[in-house]
Amino acid sequence: MDTGPRPGQAQLAFDELGTPLRDTTFVVFDLETTGTKPGPDGITEIGAVKVRAGQVLGEFATLVNPGAPIPPQIVELTGITQAMVYDAPRIERVLPAFLEFIAGTVLVAHNSGFDTSFMRAACEGHGYVWPRATVVCTVKLARRVIPREEAHSYRLSSLAMLLGARTRPTHRALDDARATVDVLHALLERVGNVGVHTLEELVDYLPEVTAAQRRKRHLAADLPARPGVYLFRGPREEVLYVGTARDLRRRVRQYFTGSESRGRIREMVALAERVEAIECAHSLEAEIRELRLIAAHRPMYNRRSKNPHHAWWIGLTDEAFPRLSVVRLPRAGTLGPFRSQSDARTAADTLAGASGLRTCTQRISAKSASGTPCVLFELGRCGAPCASRQTVEEYSPGVAAARELIEGRDGSPLRTAAEQLERLSGGQHYEQAARHRDELADLVRAVGRAHRLAALASIAELIAASPDGNGGWELSVIRFGKLASAGVARRGVPPMPIVEQLVAAAETVLPGEGPLHGASGEEVGVLLRWLARPGVRLVRTTRPWAEPTAVAGWRGWLDLAAGARTLERVAG
């Protein structure tokens, strides 16, 4: 049998291939049940065979008392009667031994979804944890390997006969498990002929993969098994797709050998001529580099490429009677970023209603205005400065309140909005109150996020360390909301000398305009989430850093929660 590399395809080393199938321990199991609906006590028999390299290592078999009558049709099918299970153990007594039997193995079953759903339900019902094991379904594998013209049916009995199984299925658990072992071995022989020799390749092989995809797996042969960013490049060296991975080699190989079902990505793989990898110190650096590369190259197969700088902001206009306007470029005194223009517009309307600001777009003179009040004046939602019903002095408190909220000094508009919510719910205007509640919740979240992002982006330099899980540290130098340098201090290596080296080599970042000082909202958000992870420590900062709480945090949330509870109580 020829298992060597095809022309133009690099031979992969064993450490690149993963776990050889000959070294993989499988447990092939089968259940008999009282029906088709999973439940904690629906199993009547368990049969399992543990195999490795074609050799049987052990067997597990037991009847199980389901604690309920077995339906006559099930008795006729399996031959398992009520008398046979009368003295059998209950499933809660069987589970510990079975879970020990399958520990650390790859599970195999014919129509595995059925069997695993019953076992999972039994574990959940009796306080056990069903393991997160790799599961191979011989039905799915047979459909991938054996064409329909060869196998008229993929039932276990048909496959056992077709593939020459030594044991014939009898609808008894151990016999069916033994038959499935023979079917599995026959199927593994067939997939070996198409280059599947490891457990990882087998799992990847189960979804349908085109021959063109599989032929390109050599593009991943020279990639490092380290965290980083990968770029698929097309025939003209154009960047087709950018992604991140903890293990670059393994992740990229999945595009060629396995579980990629997205049509656009398959199309991308067909166009790709080479894969470029950029090693990163840790996953945070990889995520930041991915954001920057997508913004720089705008690859056609990355969804985020459509709007790499799609942030929107809201701020007060510069006129006698300011209003809230949605803008694309941040400036001092703006609130954001928002992911869409509609989100920004909704937040602006909610804040305007809570602050008493007008929402019309006309420019109104401070001296005199002769317009006609609109319906908002009749509803009490506008003071009608357009018709000289409101002076600049009378209008200015709302402007000051909106500005104070945007800049993080006072949250009175949020309290006003919560009071409006109370009045709506008290008046039994449930639909309007529910809409107002959702809009207010969105505004509170937006204000809180904006203040947290701005607080981080305002720091000239912040150095943080995160445990790497192996006794070492992942180090990051952040300047004005941008990752300026990244590195690692392995276990046993003093981290501070490495910190000083990272600081010395870090990118120079000059603060820009706006609340985020020129940083991308997406990048600051990624850094903020990383800093909030358990175990992250601040090494030092140029000034103290803390997330604001007085405006966008607990006060606003308490007001909102009070209004939401009132609405639920009245409507409930």
NORURRA-V624741 format. One record per backbone hydrogen bond with DSSP energy under -1.0 kcal/mol. NH is the residue of the N-H (numbers start at 1). CO is the residue of the C=O. E is the energy in kcal/mol with one decimal. If there is no record, write none. Layout:
nh = {NH NH}
co = {CO CO}
e = {E E}
//
This chain:
nh = {9 16 17 18 21 23 24 26 27 28 29 30 32 34 44 45 46 47 48 49 50 51 52 55 57 58 60 62 64 65 75 76 77 78 79 85 93 94 95 98 99 100 101 102 105 106 107 108 109 114 115 116 117 118 119 120 121 122 123 124 125 126 128 133 136 138 141 142 143 144 145 146 150 151 159 160 161 162 163 165 176 177 178 179 180 181 182 183 184 185 186 187 188 189 190 191 192 194 195 196 199 202 203 204 205 206 214 215 216 217 219 220 221 223 226 228 229 230 231 232 233 234 237 240 241 243 245 248 249 251 252 253 254 255 256 257 258 260 266 267 268 269 270 271 272 273 274 276 278 280 286 287 288 289 290 291 292 293 294 295 296 297 298 301 302 305 306 312 313 314 315 317 319 325 327 334 335 338 344 345 346 347 348 349 350 351 352 353 354 355 356 357 371 377 379 380 381 387 388 389 395 396 399 400 401 402 403 404 405 406 407 409 410 415 416 417 418 419 420 421 422 423 424 425 426 427 428 429 430 433 434 435 436 437 438 439 440 441 442 443 444 445 446 447 448 449 450 451 452 453 454 455 456 457 458 459 462 463 464 465 466 468 473 474 475 476 477 478 479 480 482 484 485 487 489 493 499 500 501 502 503 504 505 507 512 517 518 519 524 525 526 527 528 529 530 531 532 533 536 537 539 540 542 557 558 559 560 561 562 563 564 565 566 567 568 569 570 571 572}
co = {6 13 13 14 197 20 21 51 106 49 108 47 45 42 32 32 62 30 60 28 58 26 55 52 50 50 48 46 44 89 71 72 73 74 75 81 90 90 91 94 95 96 97 98 102 25 134 27 136 111 111 112 113 114 115 116 117 118 119 120 121 122 123 131 107 109 137 138 139 140 141 142 147 147 155 156 157 158 159 160 172 173 174 175 176 177 178 179 180 181 182 183 184 185 186 187 188 191 192 191 19 198 199 200 201 202 210 211 213 214 216 217 218 220 224 245 278 243 276 241 274 238 234 232 232 230 228 226 224 247 248 249 250 252 253 253 254 258 262 263 264 265 266 267 268 233 233 231 229 227 282 283 284 285 286 287 288 289 290 291 292 293 294 240 299 302 303 338 327 335 325 323 317 315 313 331 314 312 340 341 342 343 344 345 346 347 348 349 350 351 352 352 386 374 375 377 376 384 385 384 391 392 395 396 397 398 399 400 401 402 403 404 404 411 412 413 414 415 416 417 418 419 420 421 422 423 425 424 428 429 430 431 432 433 434 435 436 437 438 439 440 441 442 443 444 445 446 447 448 449 450 451 452 453 454 456 478 540 476 537 474 472 489 466 487 464 485 462 482 459 479 477 477 475 473 490 495 496 497 498 499 500 501 484 517 514 513 516 520 521 522 523 524 525 526 527 528 530 533 465 463 463 461 553 554 555 556 557 558 559 560 561 562 563 564 565 566 567 568}
e = {-2.2 -1.1 -1.2 -1.3 -2.3 -1.4 -1.3 -2.8 -2.6 -2.8 -2.5 -2.6 -2.1 -2.4 -3.2 -1.6 -2.5 -2.3 -2.8 -2.5 -3.1 -2.7 -2.2 -2.1 -3.7 -1.2 -2.8 -2.2 -3.1 -2.3 -2.0 -2.4 -1.7 -2.9 -2.3 -1.2 -1.3 -1.1 -2.5 -2.2 -3.1 -1.7 -1.9 -1.9 -1.8 -2.6 -2.4 -2.4 -1.7 -1.4 -1.0 -2.8 -1.5 -1.5 -2.1 -2.7 -2.0 -2.2 -2.4 -2.7 -2.3 -1.1 -3.0 -1.7 -2.9 -1.8 -2.3 -2.1 -2.1 -1.4 -1.7 -3.3 -1.3 -2.1 -2.5 -2.6 -1.7 -2.5 -2.9 -2.9 -2.6 -2.3 -2.6 -2.3 -2.2 -1.8 -1.6 -2.1 -2.8 -2.4 -2.0 -2.3 -2.5 -1.7 -1.3 -2.3 -1.6 -1.1 -1.4 -2.1 -3.2 -2.2 -2.5 -2.2 -1.8 -1.1 -2.0 -2.1 -1.0 -1.4 -2.0 -1.7 -1.4 -1.3 -1.2 -2.3 -2.3 -2.5 -3.0 -2.3 -2.7 -2.8 -1.9 -3.5 -1.1 -2.1 -2.0 -2.1 -1.4 -2.5 -2.4 -2.0 -1.2 -1.2 -1.2 -1.9 -1.3 -3.5 -2.1 -2.1 -2.1 -2.6 -1.9 -1.2 -1.5 -3.1 -1.4 -2.9 -3.0 -2.5 -1.7 -2.4 -2.2 -2.6 -2.2 -1.9 -2.2 -2.7 -2.4 -2.0 -2.0 -2.9 -2.2 -1.8 -1.4 -1.6 -1.4 -1.9 -2.8 -2.2 -2.1 -2.3 -1.1 -3.2 -3.0 -1.4 -3.2 -2.5 -2.0 -2.6 -2.4 -2.3 -2.4 -2.5 -2.3 -2.6 -2.6 -2.3 -1.8 -1.7 -1.6 -1.9 -2.5 -1.1 -1.7 -1.2 -2.9 -1.3 -1.5 -2.2 -1.9 -1.8 -1.1 -2.8 -2.4 -2.3 -2.5 -2.6 -2.0 -2.4 -2.4 -2.9 -1.1 -1.5 -2.6 -2.4 -2.1 -2.0 -2.0 -1.9 -2.0 -2.1 -2.2 -2.4 -2.6 -1.8 -1.4 -2.5 -1.4 -2.6 -2.7 -2.1 -2.4 -2.7 -2.1 -2.3 -2.5 -2.5 -2.2 -2.1 -2.7 -2.3 -2.4 -2.9 -2.6 -2.6 -2.5 -2.4 -2.0 -2.7 -2.5 -2.1 -1.7 -2.7 -1.2 -1.5 -2.8 -2.9 -2.2 -2.8 -2.5 -1.7 -2.6 -3.3 -3.2 -2.3 -2.8 -3.3 -2.8 -2.4 -1.4 -3.1 -1.3 -2.1 -2.7 -2.4 -2.3 -2.4 -1.8 -2.5 -2.4 -2.2 -1.9 -2.1 -2.8 -1.8 -1.2 -2.1 -2.6 -2.2 -2.1 -2.3 -2.5 -2.2 -2.1 -2.5 -1.4 -1.4 -1.6 -3.2 -2.8 -1.3 -2.1 -2.3 -2.6 -2.4 -2.5 -3.1 -2.3 -2.0 -2.8 -2.7 -2.2 -2.3 -2.4 -2.6 -2.7 -2.8 -1.8}
//
